[in-house]
Amino acid sequence: EVTDEDAVELAVDHAAELLGGLPDALVTAAGVYDVKASLDVSLADFLRVLTINTAGSFLFARALVGRIRRARPASTGCSIVFLSSLAAQRGDGAEPAVAYSASKGAVEAMTRQLAVEWADLDVRVNAVSPGVIQTPMLRLMDDPAVGERYLRESVPLARLGTAAEVADTCFFLLDDASGYITGAVVPVDGGVT
């Protein structure tokens, strides 16, 4: 469970054991998507989404970077990539998800803050912000006619993105090729934003 502090700490320790040292890359991708009109969202539902989507990412990043700080100067830092969403940038009346949108907006703010705080530890923190991506979470194509119209009218590239395109962007942000990028939120949305 990504919201269980003890489990997260154990997971980071286990990863370090398996790798023979601290990880130099972390992608946090756990997330839940709750579509419901905001007036029908309970506080418990709202907090559950925020806790998984935002606090879960924070707990993993904090656990890893805490170990990096303690291992200085032997540790050479790391690159962290959080997953945000187009929902952090714009509302959607047809598919309301207030808790999800709030959680991803918080992820973007957290990205910028941690990038500044952890730069002196040689830790880069960025986020990837997918748009409509062909995954099991996608509800847009439940009605193919509505989905096709949305793609045609709202997505300049006029197609769904792929999970591979999101993963490739994450890999770039983890790689030394992006070594001077930190605090960025990179859209992978076909030009929507």
Salt bridges, closest charged atoms under 4 A:
GLU5 OE1 - ARG62 NH2 2.70
GLU9 OE1 - ARG67 NH1 2.64
ASP13 OD1 - ARG67 NE 2.71
ASP45 OD2 - LYS36 NZ 3.11
ASP142 OD2 - ARG139 NE 2.80
GLU165 OE2 - ARG159 NH2 2.65
